[in-house]
Amino acid sequence: MRRVCKYLSPLFVCALAVLSAQAQAPRNVRVDFKETTLKNGLRVITVEDHSAPVVALSITYNVGSRDERKGRTGFAHLFEHMMFKGSENIGSGEHYMLVFNNGGNMNGTTNEDRTNYFEVLPANQLDLALFLEADRMKSLAITKENLDNQRNAVQEERRLGVDNQPYGKSSERQQELLYDNFAYKHSVIGSMEDLNAATVEDVAAFFKMYYAPNNAVLVLVGDFNTTEALAKIRSSFESIPRQPNPPAVDMTEPQQKAERRDSLNDMLARAPRVDLAYKAVAGNTPDFYALQVLGAVLQSGQSSRLYQKLVKEKEMVTSVGGFMDEKRGIGAFYSNATLRPGVKTEDVEATIYAEIERLKKEPIADWELQKAKNSTRRNLINGLQSSLLRAITIGQYVVYYNDPNLINTRLDKVAAVTKEDVQRVANKYLLDTNRTVVITMPQAKAKPATGSTGQ
């Protein structure tokens, strides 16, 4: 074969390699875990892995902005900041110092459906990670000084990320238009007015209700002995009292009957932008995975249909992309495009809609389906190499779907998607009556008036 390949063209050799790769069945990827529930309801999942001398600890609380009520938006995210302001045995800012000084890393994140905290440390610092998380779970320092400090920090974060960011208001407006249910209708970061209205009593009640062991999942991944680690986890966390379960969140979302549309003028934007969203389906469902594949075909990477049509062929936009959002409730299929000078937004919209109509009428190509599946597989396997991402992912799957084993079965769900599935979900969800459109136009800053200086 070596002598023959010497005379083959590079293109033909490449084709042979592709065919050979496709002929080989993909290897199974599996994360072996142990699940334990403590007496106070804390769910613990351990993944023993001695490939590197590190441990990753992730605690995911079953609370996000969807749990907020009107007049208190941004509270889940504000509380994420509060959790770093100290507890019974840890002073304000010491959490960061202790982790960083011991060679580790840490952070916290909030979205609509959950709040997550994590530390990555050398394996010999497992006790430190457990102590820090247990201390603030049972004895957070809730004071007016801490609240005012972090309220100001979150408000500054809003200024940087939304109010003074090009297209920042566009995304927020689209979310308001897209959803009817308040759970997803408001942004995670909340409004300035609601942040100002938060009180110490609000914080204390929120902490007691949502930051209880029975409303959390602890995932530990890394270089440890499972039996010893579980004994340490019990010693640190099992004495924390459980609380009544928080109220269930109404996630019902009425069917959309007509297109929703708005236009914004943005002084920070330098080019017009088109943002589209189609109300779709909850995560971890067959239609969700089919829409993920559809999204890869339509708008992921330079080989995608919208990139080839809008960027390469027609040269109408500088960028185009999007994603299928994964939520516990109804998620949405998003697309956006930033226009070149002189191009009309209605022409870009028309081109996108034409490509969507083509998806509805014609099955996608075999290579497009395979590309989408390969991309999903690559991204998931790359994530599994990280102890931290394994810990965060498992915790999220437990909180979202009560299924830690989804980390082992998710690729099978994507692999099951067919070309017919992609065509079916395009016809089911990508409808003009199911669409929310926000058009953002640059707006020049007003010039200051010049007064006369004549005598």
KOLMAR-490055 format. One record per residue (C-alpha): x, y, z; residue in three letters. Coordinates in steps of 0.001 Angstrom, whole numbers, always signed. Layout:
% residues N
(rec (X; Y; Z); 'Ala'),
...
% end
This chain:
% residues 455
(rec (+0; +0; +0); 'Met'),
(rec (+2929; +2310; +751); 'Arg'),
(rec (+4241; +2044; -2800); 'Arg'),
(rec (+796; +2706; -4281); 'Val'),
(rec (+35; +5688; -1997); 'Cys'),
(rec (+3262; +7316; -3139); 'Lys'),
(rec (+1626; +8074; -6490); 'Tyr'),
(rec (-1829; +9063; -5230); 'Leu'),
(rec (-2966; +12696; -5153); 'Ser'),
(rec (-3199; +14358; -1708); 'Pro'),
(rec (-6977; +14745; -2204); 'Leu'),
(rec (-7401; +11025; -2837); 'Phe'),
(rec (-5232; +10126; +149); 'Val'),
(rec (-7375; +12444; +2259); 'Cys'),
(rec (-10532; +10736; +1012); 'Ala'),
(rec (-9115; +7328; +1888); 'Leu'),
(rec (-8308; +8555; +5393); 'Ala'),
(rec (-11856; +9842; +5857); 'Val'),
(rec (-13381; +6571; +4677); 'Leu'),
(rec (-11073; +4625; +6968); 'Ser'),
(rec (-11995; +6791; +9948); 'Ala'),
(rec (-15705; +6405; +9244); 'Gln'),
(rec (-15326; +2638; +8991); 'Ala'),
(rec (-13947; +2450; +12504); 'Gln'),
(rec (-16622; +2437; +15206); 'Ala'),
(rec (-16058; +5230; +17739); 'Pro'),
(rec (-14691; +4082; +21064); 'Arg'),
(rec (-16992; +4260; +24033); 'Asn'),
(rec (-16266; +7094; +26438); 'Val'),
(rec (-17218; +6428; +30007); 'Arg'),
(rec (-16927; +8235; +33328); 'Val'),
(rec (-17108; +5823; +36264); 'Asp'),
(rec (-18751; +7470; +39256); 'Phe'),
(rec (-20169; +6592; +42651); 'Lys'),
(rec (-23309; +8254; +43976); 'Glu'),
(rec (-24080; +8726; +47678); 'Thr'),
(rec (-26775; +10705; +49494); 'Thr'),
(rec (-26029; +12029; +52976); 'Leu'),
(rec (-28577; +11982; +55789); 'Lys'),
(rec (-29337; +15683; +55265); 'Asn'),
(rec (-30163; +15149; +51600); 'Gly'),
(rec (-26881; +16326; +50043); 'Leu'),
(rec (-26209; +14308; +46901); 'Arg'),
(rec (-22541; +13391; +46502); 'Val'),
(rec (-20950; +12035; +43352); 'Ile'),
(rec (-17311; +10958; +43311); 'Thr'),
(rec (-15115; +10196; +40311); 'Val'),
(rec (-11776; +8728; +41369); 'Glu'),
(rec (-9093; +9501; +38779); 'Asp'),
(rec (-5364; +9266; +39470); 'His'),
(rec (-4168; +10571; +36094); 'Ser'),
(rec (-3121; +13907; +37649); 'Ala'),
(rec (-2443; +14939; +41284); 'Pro'),
(rec (-5380; +17348; +41472); 'Val'),
(rec (-8921; +17423; +42821); 'Val'),
(rec (-11882; +19378; +41437); 'Ala'),
(rec (-14809; +20109; +43739); 'Leu'),
(rec (-18057; +21453; +42289); 'Ser'),
(rec (-21190; +22281; +44264); 'Ile'),
(rec (-24275; +23014; +42189); 'Thr'),
(rec (-27294; +24531; +43911); 'Tyr'),
(rec (-30745; +24072; +42465); 'Asn'),
(rec (-31405; +27803; +42156); 'Val'),
(rec (-31091; +30317; +39342); 'Gly'),
(rec (-32768; +33433; +38070); 'Ser'),
(rec (-35860; +31385; +37175); 'Arg'),
(rec (-36535; +31117; +40934); 'Asp'),
(rec (-36720; +34909; +41359); 'Glu'),
(rec (-39902; +36892; +41822); 'Arg'),
(rec (-40877; +40206; +40334); 'Lys'),
(rec (-39161; +43071; +42088); 'Gly'),
(rec (-36178; +40915; +43039); 'Arg'),
(rec (-34542; +40130; +39704); 'Thr'),
(rec (-30800; +39558; +39714); 'Gly'),
(rec (-31002; +38069; +43184); 'Phe'),
(rec (-29525; +34645; +42376); 'Ala'),
(rec (-26514; +36284; +40739); 'His'),
(rec (-26157; +38810; +43567); 'Leu'),
(rec (-26151; +35922; +45996); 'Phe'),
(rec (-23378; +34192; +44081); 'Glu'),
(rec (-21226; +37238; +44876); 'His'),
(rec (-22340; +37205; +48520); 'Met'),
(rec (-21017; +33664; +48914); 'Met'),
(rec (-17443; +34959; +48660); 'Phe'),
(rec (-17797; +37567; +51421); 'Lys'),
(rec (-16959; +35267; +54292); 'Gly'),
(rec (-18549; +32845; +56744); 'Ser'),
(rec (-18156; +31810; +60387); 'Glu'),
(rec (-14503; +30799; +60072); 'Asn'),
(rec (-13481; +32591; +56862); 'Ile'),
(rec (-13082; +36342; +56551); 'Gly'),
(rec (-14105; +38465; +53574); 'Ser'),
(rec (-11819; +37687; +50650); 'Gly'),
(rec (-10002; +34845; +52462); 'Glu'),
(rec (-11667; +32178; +50305); 'His'),
(rec (-9802; +33494; +47255); 'Tyr'),
(rec (-6535; +33916; +49152); 'Met'),
(rec (-6530; +30417; +50625); 'Leu'),
(rec (-7238; +28753; +47293); 'Val'),
(rec (-4787; +30821; +45238); 'Phe'),
(rec (-2003; +30602; +47836); 'Asn'),
(rec (-2293; +26821; +47762); 'Asn'),
(rec (-1874; +26636; +43989); 'Gly'),
(rec (-5540; +26368; +43122); 'Gly'),
(rec (-8259; +28076; +41139); 'Asn'),
(rec (-11899; +28840; +41937); 'Met'),
(rec (-15007; +30720; +40867); 'Asn'),
(rec (-18788; +30707; +40798); 'Gly'),
(rec (-21358; +31074; +38009); 'Thr'),
(rec (-25099; +31678; +37821); 'Thr'),
(rec (-27562; +31093; +35000); 'Asn'),
(rec (-31323; +30775; +34723); 'Glu'),
(rec (-31415; +27197; +36009); 'Asp'),
(rec (-28625; +26714; +38570); 'Arg'),
(rec (-25783; +28278; +40566); 'Thr'),
(rec (-22381; +26613; +40666); 'Asn'),
(rec (-19238; +27023; +42818); 'Tyr'),
(rec (-15946; +25225; +42274); 'Phe'),
(rec (-12345; +24830; +43385); 'Glu'),
(rec (-9451; +23055; +41695); 'Val'),
(rec (-6551; +22307; +44034); 'Leu'),
(rec (-3557; +19999; +44412); 'Pro'),
(rec (-4732; +16618; +45669); 'Ala'),
(rec (-3180; +17202; +49102); 'Asn'),
(rec (-5512; +20185; +49620); 'Gln'),
(rec (-8825; +18297; +49471); 'Leu'),
(rec (-9505; +19083; +53133); 'Asp'),
(rec (-9215; +22802; +52394); 'Leu'),
(rec (-11743; +22667; +49535); 'Ala'),
(rec (-14258; +20745; +51661); 'Leu'),
(rec (-13799; +23080; +54626); 'Phe'),
(rec (-14340; +26232; +52551); 'Leu'),
(rec (-17519; +25000; +50887); 'Glu'),
(rec (-19019; +23479; +54038); 'Ala'),
(rec (-18322; +26585; +56121); 'Asp'),
(rec (-20181; +28915; +53792); 'Arg'),
(rec (-23027; +26448; +53236); 'Met'),
(rec (-23768; +26433; +56962); 'Lys'),
(rec (-22699; +29906; +58129); 'Ser'),
(rec (-22574; +32579; +55423); 'Leu'),
(rec (-21791; +36063; +56771); 'Ala'),
(rec (-24956; +38015; +55917); 'Ile'),
(rec (-24446; +41676; +56804); 'Thr'),
(rec (-25566; +44990; +55354); 'Lys'),
(rec (-21943; +45919; +54673); 'Glu'),
(rec (-21380; +42767; +52624); 'Asn'),
(rec (-24672; +43220; +50788); 'Leu'),
(rec (-23955; +46839; +49874); 'Asp'),
(rec (-20457; +45938; +48724); 'Asn'),
(rec (-21581; +43151; +46417); 'Gln'),
(rec (-24659; +45038; +45227); 'Arg'),
(rec (-22279; +47698; +43928); 'Asn'),
(rec (-20071; +45030; +42329); 'Ala'),
(rec (-23010; +43466; +40487); 'Val'),
(rec (-24286; +46846; +39328); 'Gln'),
(rec (-20854; +47629; +37926); 'Glu'),
(rec (-20867; +44223; +36223); 'Glu'),
(rec (-24178; +45141; +34633); 'Arg'),
(rec (-22771; +48453; +33398); 'Arg'),
(rec (-19788; +46696; +31836); 'Leu'),
(rec (-21622; +43696; +30410); 'Gly'),
(rec (-24996; +45121; +29389); 'Val'),
(rec (-25516; +48871; +29646); 'Asp'),
(rec (-22163; +49904; +28164); 'Asn'),
(rec (-21639; +46937; +25864); 'Gln'),
(rec (-22444; +46993; +22134); 'Pro'),
(rec (-25660; +44998; +21537); 'Tyr'),
(rec (-25975; +44386; +25316); 'Gly'),
(rec (-29481; +45792; +25455); 'Lys'),
(rec (-30429; +43866; +22296); 'Ser'),
(rec (-29970; +40470; +23940); 'Ser'),
(rec (-31885; +41578; +27016); 'Glu'),
(rec (-34737; +42934; +24897); 'Arg'),
(rec (-34913; +39738; +22871); 'Gln'),
(rec (-35292; +37662; +26032); 'Gln'),
(rec (-38094; +39926; +27254); 'Glu'),
(rec (-39916; +39566; +23945); 'Leu'),
(rec (-39296; +35859; +23513); 'Leu'),
(rec (-40723; +34564; +26787); 'Tyr'),
(rec (-44121; +35011; +28413); 'Asp'),
(rec (-43317; +33191; +31653); 'Asn'),
(rec (-41464; +35466; +34096); 'Phe'),
(rec (-39023; +32648; +34961); 'Ala'),
(rec (-37065; +33158; +31724); 'Tyr'),
(rec (-38394; +36542; +30666); 'Lys'),
(rec (-35931; +38584; +32749); 'His'),
(rec (-32141; +38605; +32548); 'Ser'),
(rec (-29908; +36793; +35020); 'Val'),
(rec (-28119; +39989; +36033); 'Ile'),
(rec (-31397; +41767; +36846); 'Gly'),
(rec (-32329; +45429; +36888); 'Ser'),
(rec (-30643; +48269; +38772); 'Met'),
(rec (-33887; +49054; +40578); 'Glu'),
(rec (-34366; +45510; +41833); 'Asp'),
(rec (-30754; +45251; +42970); 'Leu'),
(rec (-31185; +48492; +44937); 'Asn'),
(rec (-34322; +47110; +46571); 'Ala'),
(rec (-32655; +43967; +47979); 'Ala'),
(rec (-32472; +43900; +51790); 'Thr'),
(rec (-30483; +41916; +54341); 'Val'),
(rec (-33725; +40122; +55260); 'Glu'),
(rec (-34170; +39104; +51605); 'Asp'),
(rec (-30656; +37678; +51540); 'Val'),
(rec (-31134; +35713; +54765); 'Ala'),
(rec (-34423; +34195; +53561); 'Ala'),
(rec (-32910; +33333; +50172); 'Phe'),
(rec (-29925; +31651; +51820); 'Phe'),
(rec (-32063; +29542; +54146); 'Lys'),
(rec (-34375; +28384; +51366); 'Met'),
(rec (-31957; +27615; +48543); 'Tyr'),
(rec (-28489; +27104; +50053); 'Tyr'),
(rec (-29437; +23983; +51966); 'Ala'),
(rec (-27715; +20595; +51572); 'Pro'),
(rec (-30897; +18985; +50285); 'Asn'),
(rec (-30959; +21545; +47451); 'Asn'),
(rec (-27374; +20901; +46318); 'Ala'),
(rec (-25187; +18402; +44493); 'Val'),
(rec (-21512; +17948; +45413); 'Leu'),
(rec (-19278; +16414; +42758); 'Val'),
(rec (-15660; +15510; +43489); 'Leu'),
(rec (-13355; +14436; +40661); 'Val'),
(rec (-9665; +13634; +40886); 'Gly'),
(rec (-6816; +12010; +42757); 'Asp'),
(rec (-8295; +10619; +45976); 'Phe'),
(rec (-9392; +7394; +47611); 'Asn'),
(rec (-13186; +7228; +47372); 'Thr'),
(rec (-13768; +5682; +50789); 'Thr'),
(rec (-11523; +8219; +52513); 'Glu'),
(rec (-12977; +11137; +50564); 'Ala'),
(rec (-16560; +10168; +51414); 'Leu'),
(rec (-15649; +9989; +55091); 'Ala'),
(rec (-14237; +13531; +54885); 'Lys'),
(rec (-17332; +14773; +53033); 'Ile'),
(rec (-19608; +13310; +55682); 'Arg'),
(rec (-17520; +14870; +58435); 'Ser'),
(rec (-17688; +18294; +56757); 'Ser'),
(rec (-21266; +18420; +55486); 'Phe'),
(rec (-23572; +15890; +57161); 'Glu'),
(rec (-24123; +18015; +60278); 'Ser'),
(rec (-25544; +20906; +58223); 'Ile'),
(rec (-29331; +20771; +58738); 'Pro'),
(rec (-31615; +20225; +55803); 'Arg'),
(rec (-34369; +22743; +55070); 'Gln'),
(rec (-37856; +22448; +53575); 'Pro'),
(rec (-37669; +21896; +49834); 'Asn'),
(rec (-38025; +25147; +47856); 'Pro'),
(rec (-41270; +25650; +45940); 'Pro'),
(rec (-41426; +24178; +42460); 'Ala'),
(rec (-41064; +26656; +39597); 'Val'),
(rec (-43854; +26956; +37042); 'Asp'),
(rec (-42056; +26559; +33711); 'Met'),
(rec (-45064; +26410; +31415); 'Thr'),
(rec (-44697; +28551; +28315); 'Glu'),
(rec (-47671; +29261; +26021); 'Pro'),
(rec (-47343; +28564; +22317); 'Gln'),
(rec (-46389; +31628; +20322); 'Gln'),
(rec (-48983; +32632; +17717); 'Lys'),
(rec (-47254; +35401; +15754); 'Ala'),
(rec (-43841; +36893; +15074); 'Glu'),
(rec (-42542; +39321; +17707); 'Arg'),
(rec (-40281; +42137; +16579); 'Arg'),
(rec (-38515; +45213; +17899); 'Asp'),
(rec (-35790; +47639; +16788); 'Ser'),
(rec (-33177; +49342; +18939); 'Leu'),
(rec (-30794; +52232; +18363); 'Asn'),
(rec (-27402; +51579; +19934); 'Asp'),
(rec (-24807; +54332; +20302); 'Met'),
(rec (-22122; +51722; +21055); 'Leu'),
(rec (-22799; +49532; +18021); 'Ala'),
(rec (-20654; +50062; +14932); 'Arg'),
(rec (-22728; +47969; +12532); 'Ala'),
(rec (-26353; +46830; +12219); 'Pro'),
(rec (-27136; +43415; +13677); 'Arg'),
(rec (-29985; +40973; +13210); 'Val'),
(rec (-30904; +38721; +16164); 'Asp'),
(rec (-33374; +35883; +15630); 'Leu'),
(rec (-34792; +33411; +18140); 'Ala'),
(rec (-37249; +30562; +17676); 'Tyr'),
(rec (-38995; +29231; +20766); 'Lys'),
(rec (-38180; +25533; +20828); 'Ala'),
(rec (-37919; +22771; +23432); 'Val'),
(rec (-36350; +21766; +26750); 'Ala'),
(rec (-32887; +20220; +26894); 'Gly'),
(rec (-32127; +16497; +26874); 'Asn'),
(rec (-35026; +15643; +24584); 'Thr'),
(rec (-34862; +14048; +21115); 'Pro'),
(rec (-35909; +17316; +19461); 'Asp'),
(rec (-33248; +19234; +21401); 'Phe'),
(rec (-30469; +17022; +20033); 'Tyr'),
(rec (-31913; +17251; +16524); 'Ala'),
(rec (-31913; +21054; +16803); 'Leu'),
(rec (-28291; +20950; +17957); 'Gln'),
(rec (-27393; +19066; +14783); 'Val'),
(rec (-29480; +21490; +12719); 'Leu'),
(rec (-27630; +24398; +14326); 'Gly'),
(rec (-24259; +22924; +13401); 'Ala'),
(rec (-25358; +22478; +9792); 'Val'),
(rec (-26891; +25932; +9503); 'Leu'),
(rec (-24506; +28182; +11404); 'Gln'),
(rec (-21525; +26488; +13048); 'Ser'),
(rec (-18145; +27135; +11483); 'Gly'),
(rec (-16989; +28223; +8051); 'Gln'),
(rec (-18482; +25196; +6300); 'Ser'),
(rec (-21975; +26003; +7607); 'Ser'),
(rec (-24675; +27081; +5193); 'Arg'),
(rec (-25173; +30584; +6542); 'Leu'),
(rec (-21431; +31322; +6602); 'Tyr'),
(rec (-21013; +30119; +3046); 'Gln'),
(rec (-24043; +32059; +1825); 'Lys'),
(rec (-23828; +35307; +3809); 'Leu'),
(rec (-20076; +35725; +4334); 'Val'),
(rec (-18415; +33993; +1382); 'Lys'),
(rec (-20907; +34075; -1481); 'Glu'),
(rec (-22949; +37252; -996); 'Lys'),
(rec (-20518; +39139; +1273); 'Glu'),
(rec (-23441; +40598; +3224); 'Met'),
(rec (-22186; +40125; +6791); 'Val'),
(rec (-18939; +40127; +8740); 'Thr'),
(rec (-20076; +37357; +11060); 'Ser'),
(rec (-22933; +34930; +11487); 'Val'),
(rec (-23603; +32279; +14101); 'Gly'),
(rec (-25934; +30938; +16736); 'Gly'),
(rec (-26792; +28002; +18971); 'Phe'),
(rec (-29540; +25882; +20462); 'Met'),
(rec (-29846; +26990; +24070); 'Asp'),
(rec (-30070; +24209; +26666); 'Glu'),
(rec (-32533; +24936; +29449); 'Lys'),
(rec (-34553; +22948; +31936); 'Arg'),
(rec (-37647; +24663; +30554); 'Gly'),
(rec (-38337; +25759; +26998); 'Ile'),
(rec (-35114; +26765; +25295); 'Gly'),
(rec (-34702; +28696; +22052); 'Ala'),
(rec (-32824; +28364; +18782); 'Phe'),
(rec (-30751; +31532; +18223); 'Tyr'),
(rec (-29150; +33093; +15138); 'Ser'),
(rec (-27403; +36420; +14709); 'Asn'),
(rec (-25593; +38257; +11934); 'Ala'),
(rec (-23554; +41485; +11928); 'Thr'),
(rec (-23897; +43382; +8660); 'Leu'),
(rec (-21344; +44870; +6287); 'Arg'),
(rec (-21681; +48559; +5388); 'Pro'),
(rec (-24465; +49331; +2927); 'Gly'),
(rec (-26328; +46030; +3437); 'Val'),
(rec (-29995; +46107; +4416); 'Lys'),
(rec (-31195; +44099; +7400); 'Thr'),
(rec (-34259; +42906; +5486); 'Glu'),
(rec (-31998; +41380; +2807); 'Asp'),
(rec (-30006; +39479; +5419); 'Val'),
(rec (-33207; +38257; +7051); 'Glu'),
(rec (-34551; +37088; +3699); 'Ala'),
(rec (-31369; +35132; +2994); 'Thr'),
(rec (-31451; +33423; +6387); 'Ile'),
(rec (-35104; +32503; +5974); 'Tyr'),
(rec (-34412; +31084; +2510); 'Ala'),
(rec (-31734; +28796; +3932); 'Glu'),
(rec (-34106; +27683; +6672); 'Ile'),
(rec (-36770; +26899; +4078); 'Glu'),
(rec (-34235; +24798; +2189); 'Arg'),
(rec (-33633; +22786; +5359); 'Leu'),
(rec (-37355; +22154; +5614); 'Lys'),
(rec (-37679; +20873; +2045); 'Lys'),
(rec (-34432; +18973; +1441); 'Glu'),
(rec (-32606; +16469; +3657); 'Pro'),
(rec (-29163; +17598; +4748); 'Ile'),
(rec (-26130; +15904; +3208); 'Ala'),
(rec (-24473; +12903; +4838); 'Asp'),
(rec (-21267; +14882; +5408); 'Trp'),
(rec (-23197; +17652; +7161); 'Glu'),
(rec (-24788; +15172; +9550); 'Leu'),
(rec (-21436; +13522; +10226); 'Gln'),
(rec (-19721; +16875; +10747); 'Lys'),
(rec (-22280; +17893; +13365); 'Ala'),
(rec (-21919; +14619; +15232); 'Lys'),
(rec (-18118; +14701; +15062); 'Asn'),
(rec (-18071; +18262; +16375); 'Ser'),
(rec (-20317; +17363; +19308); 'Thr'),
(rec (-18221; +14302; +20090); 'Arg'),
(rec (-14968; +16281; +19949); 'Arg'),
(rec (-16282; +19020; +22237); 'Asn'),
(rec (-17616; +16583; +24812); 'Leu'),
(rec (-14469; +14432; +24860); 'Ile'),
(rec (-12260; +17517; +25127); 'Asn'),
(rec (-14288; +18563; +28149); 'Gly'),
(rec (-13946; +15147; +29768); 'Leu'),
(rec (-10173; +15554; +29861); 'Gln'),
(rec (-10630; +18260; +32510); 'Ser'),
(rec (-11390; +17156; +36060); 'Ser'),
(rec (-13188; +20443; +36632); 'Leu'),
(rec (-15429; +20209; +33561); 'Leu'),
(rec (-16367; +16651; +34457); 'Arg'),
(rec (-17362; +17804; +37931); 'Ala'),
(rec (-19362; +20807; +36698); 'Ile'),
(rec (-21052; +18813; +33927); 'Thr'),
(rec (-22171; +15965; +36171); 'Ile'),
(rec (-23520; +18404; +38753); 'Gly'),
(rec (-25499; +20254; +36127); 'Gln'),
(rec (-26958; +17054; +34689); 'Tyr'),
(rec (-28123; +16033; +38166); 'Val'),
(rec (-29766; +19401; +38870); 'Val'),
(rec (-31271; +19728; +35385); 'Tyr'),
(rec (-32362; +16151; +34670); 'Tyr'),
(rec (-31690; +14073; +37807); 'Asn'),
(rec (-29327; +11987; +35667); 'Asp'),
(rec (-25587; +11939; +36434); 'Pro'),
(rec (-25154; +9145; +33891); 'Asn'),
(rec (-26085; +11533; +31084); 'Leu'),
(rec (-22373; +12274; +30843); 'Ile'),
(rec (-22025; +8691; +29529); 'Asn'),
(rec (-25122; +8536; +27318); 'Thr'),
(rec (-25238; +12009; +25762); 'Arg'),
(rec (-23140; +11045; +22738); 'Leu'),
(rec (-25532; +8167; +22031); 'Asp'),
(rec (-28442; +10616; +21986); 'Lys'),
(rec (-26662; +12831; +19463); 'Val'),
(rec (-25607; +9809; +17395); 'Ala'),
(rec (-29264; +8722; +17146); 'Ala'),
(rec (-30248; +11902; +15251); 'Val'),
(rec (-31127; +11248; +11613); 'Thr'),
(rec (-31434; +13499; +8571); 'Lys'),
(rec (-35184; +13036; +8826); 'Glu'),
(rec (-35100; +14279; +12432); 'Asp'),
(rec (-33306; +17448; +11360); 'Val'),
(rec (-35859; +18117; +8632); 'Gln'),
(rec (-38726; +17400; +11026); 'Arg'),
(rec (-37597; +19832; +13746); 'Val'),
(rec (-36908; +22519; +11151); 'Ala'),
(rec (-40545; +22275; +10056); 'Asn'),
(rec (-41823; +22059; +13631); 'Lys'),
(rec (-39962; +24927; +15309); 'Tyr'),
(rec (-38414; +27274; +12718); 'Leu'),
(rec (-41693; +28974; +11814); 'Leu'),
(rec (-42265; +32670; +11187); 'Asp'),
(rec (-45066; +32652; +13784); 'Thr'),
(rec (-42618; +31203; +16312); 'Asn'),
(rec (-39939; +33811; +15684); 'Arg'),
(rec (-38674; +36759; +17738); 'Thr'),
(rec (-36593; +39356; +15889); 'Val'),
(rec (-34533; +42237; +17260); 'Val'),
(rec (-32863; +44647; +14841); 'Ile'),
(rec (-30064; +46807; +16239); 'Thr'),
(rec (-28999; +49933; +14364); 'Met'),
(rec (-25972; +52102; +15159); 'Pro'),
(rec (-26861; +55537; +16435); 'Gln'),
(rec (-24437; +58445; +16270); 'Ala'),
(rec (-23848; +60317; +19503); 'Lys'),
(rec (-25536; +63677; +19560); 'Ala'),
(rec (-23132; +66537; +19040); 'Lys'),
(rec (-23153; +69156; +21811); 'Pro'),
(rec (-24866; +72373; +20894); 'Ala'),
(rec (-22507; +75263; +20150); 'Thr'),
(rec (-23596; +78673; +21388); 'Gly'),
(rec (-22867; +82007; +19652); 'Ser'),
(rec (-19993; +84070; +21014); 'Thr'),
(rec (-20743; +87161; +18926); 'Gly'),
(rec (-20736; +90641; +20512); 'Gln'),
% end
